[in-house]
Amino acid sequence: MEYLEAFTNAIKGTAQWTWKSVLFEVPWYINYFWGLIAISLLVWLLEIIFPWRKEQRIFRKDFWLDTFYMFFNFFLFAIVISGFYTILQVLFKDFGITAKSLAIIDIEAWPMWGQFLIFFVILDFVQWFTHILLHKYEFLWRFHEVHHSVKEMGFAAHLRYHWMENILYKPLKTFGVMILGGFEPEQAYIVHFFAIAIGHFNHSNIRITWGPLKYILNNPVMHLYHHAYDLPEGKYGVNFGISLSLWDYIFKTNYIPEAEGKIRLGYPGDERLPKHFFGQVVHGFKKKKRE
């Protein structure tokens, strides 16, 4: 009964919080629903005013599919999965596993800027490493194919991904928090919104590299080649950075041959991926050989 109650309470709580966000009944700075919409509209407006690939339509290929994915992955699926993660937390507690028991760094006494920095860097590295796993291992790549089926890049492509990626990313991100003693800065929402914004920019139809900061921050030119159909020989992927590009430069997975932006996107065999949402939801569970 304890697990069932935790499961239902988590789902109800997440659903209620999401609905309150829609109704503007939560503080604006943690209103992720309208925050996502505001960031999306801003980046989309910049795409319209300063298009990199000028021949690309405003409502590009799969625009509405990707827009639906944004809300499905960030909110609808988050409501469902919240119950399962709560059960895991209860199980850990029953076995005596707590965030403090796994902590290797205690940042609570650090100045605020230091807390932000280490929190952001560690979580970004965990996601970068997870991203590599999605490309390296066949059984994970089958799910990640959904994200790489994008044929025209735009801001909403950022959140087109298979729901199974949440199953992998969320526990590993949680582990990243746990090694910090389970501590999240009070203003962690700043990191959240920054990650959404930089992710939207990375997938946008805007040519920007951030100047000298390109060795630190990911950018649309760099990430475009992550989605390239034709990869360097012997590579299973390049430019794995999420918000930060520095991991790719440190570990030599960076690759930017030119910056014209007129390259074929996708992967060999992507024509066999279902074109509609419901087909993509179940994609990846059937074993096949990667071409």
N, C-alpha and C positions, 0 to 999 in steps of 0.2 A: 504493500500500500504506500510505503514511503516513496518508492520510485515512481509509482503512478501519479501520486500527488505532485511530486516535483516536476514531472513531465508536463502535466496539464497546467500547472501554475506558470511554468516558464512560457508555454505557448500563449496562454491568456495574457500574461504580462507583456510579452513582446508585441502581440497583436494590439493590445490597448495602447501601448506607447506609440506604435506606428500610427494608429488612428488619431491619437491626440496630436501627433506631429502634423498630420494632414489638416487638422482643425486649428493649427497655430496655438495649441494649448501647452506647448513646451517652450522653454527659453529658445530664442532664435539661434543662439550659438551652438546648441546641440540638436537643432531641428535638421536631422540628416535628410529627411524627405524633401523639404523645400530647398535645403542647401544643395542637394544634388541637382534639382531643377535649375536653380540660379546659376550654378557653375556650368551646367550643360548649355543653357541659353547664351551665356557669355562667350564660351569657346565656339559655339556654333555661329554666333554673330561675327566673331573674328574670322572664322572660316569663310563666311560669305563676303566680308569686306576685303580680306587679304588671302585669297585662295592660292595655294601653291600649285596645284594641278588645275589650271583654269578651265579645262574642258570637263571637269567633273561637275556633275549636277549638284544643286543645293540639296535636293532629296536624292542622295546617291543610292546606289544599289544596296538593298537590304537595310535602308535607313530605319524603317518602321520595325523590322524584326529586331534590330540592335537596340532600339529604344525600348521595346518590350522587355528585352533581356535585362536592361538596366534596372527596371523596377522589379522584375522577377527575382533576379539574383540578390539584389540589395535588400528587398523587403519581403516579398511573398515567401521565397524559400527560406529566408532568415527566420521567419515566424515558425515554420515547420521544424527546422533543424535545431532551434533553441531548446526544445524539450529534450532532445538526445544529448546535447552537451551538458545540460543540467544533470541528467542521470549520471554521466561520466564524472562530474564533479562530486556527486554524492558517493559514487563508488570509490573514488580516490580518497575521500574523507573517511569512508569506512575502513580503508586499508591503511590509514594513517599517513597518506601522502598529501602534503600541503605545499603551497607555493613557497613557504619559508624553507621547507626541507630540501628544495631543489635550488634555492638561491645561491648564486655565485658572486653576485654584485649587490650591494645595498646602496641604493641611490637616493633614499628618502631624505638624507641629510645634505645632499648636494644642492647647490644653487639651482634655481629654476631652469636657467639656460642649459645647465649640464644635464639635468633630468630629461629635458626635451631631446637634447642631442643624442644621448646614449639610448634612450627609448626608441627614437626614430631610426638610428643607425642599425641597432640590433634587429628590430623588426624588419627593416628593409633587407638586411643580409639574409635573414631566414627566408623571406619571400624569394629573393634572388636564387638561393640554393634550391628551394622547392621548385622554382621555374625550370631549373636545369634538369631536375628529376623528371618533370613532365615531358621533356624532350628526349631524355636519354633512354627511358625505359618504355618498351612497347606498350605494356598494359596501361600506362599512364598517358602516353601519347595519344592513344585512341580517343580519350576524353578531350584532350587538349586540341585535337583536330578541329573541334567546333570553333574555337577561337581563331584558328589559323585558316578557316574557310573564308574569311573576309576577303573580298575581291576589290573593294574600293575603301580606302581608309577614311574614317571620320571619327569625331569624338566619341560617338556612342559605341563604336567597336571596342572601346576599352572594356566594357562590361558584358560583351557577348562571350560567354564561356559556359561550359557544361557544369551542371550543378554538382557533379562529383568533385570538381576542383575545390569547392567549398569544404568538402569532406576532408581533403588533404591539407589545404591551406590553414583552415581555422585551428586544428589541433597544434600545428607547428608554430603558428603565431602565438597561440596560448602558451606553448612551451617557452617561446621567446620572452613572454611576460613573466613566466614563472622563474626563469633564471635571474630575473630582476627582483625576486622576492614577491612576485605577484603585484608589484607596484606599477601603477600608471599615473603619470602626472595629472594633476587636477584639470589642467587645460589640455588634455590629450586630444580633445576635439580639433585642436589646431592641426595636429599631425594628420588626423583623419581627413579634414577638408583639403589640406595640402596634397595628400596622396591622391585624392580624387581629381584635383585640378591638374596635377602634373601627369596623371594617367590619361586624362582627357586630351591634354595638349600633345602627349606622345602619339596618340592615335589620330590626331586631327589633320586636316588638309591645310596646314600652315607650315611654312618653311621657317623654322627658328632653331637655333643651336645653343642659345644662351651665351654666346661668345666664349671667353676663357672658362666659364663655368661648365662647358660641355664635358669636361673631364670629371665633373662631380655629379651634375644633374643629367638625367636621361632627356632625350629630345626627339621631336618628330622625325628628323632625318635619320638618326641612329636607329630608332625603333622601326622605321619603315623596312630597313634591311633585316630586321628580325623576322618580318613577315614575308620576306622574299621567297618566291617559288624556287629560284635557283640559288643554292647555297654553295659556299666554297667546298671544293672536293674534300671528302673525308670528315666534314662537319655535320653534326646533327642539329646544329643551331648556332646562332651568334647573337650578340647584344641582348643578353638575358635580363638586363637591368629593369627594375620596376620603377622606383623613383630616382635612384642613384645610378649613375653610369660608372662610377669609380670601380665597382667590383669587376666589371668587364675589362677595364684597363689594367687592373691589378692582376687578374687571372688570365689575361690574354685571350678573352673571348670577344673582343671588340672587332668590328668589321664595318667600315664605311668607304667603299671604293670611289663613290662620287655622290653628288648631292642634287641631281636633276629630278629625282622622284618619279621617273617614268619607268618603273619596273613591274614585272608580273608578280602578283601576289598569290599566296596559297601554298599548296604542296602537291606533289605527284599523287594522283588518285583522288583529288578533292571533288571531282565531278560526281563521285559516287556518294558523297555525303548528302543526306536528306536536306532538301531546301527549306522545309517548314519546321517550325519550332517543335512540334510534338515528335517528329521523326528524330530530331537532334537530341531530344531529352533522353531517348533510349539508346542513342548511338554510343558505341564504345564497349558494350557488353559482349559483343560477339567477336571472338578472336579472329584476326586476319593478319596476313603478312604485310609489313610496311614496304612500300616500293622505294 
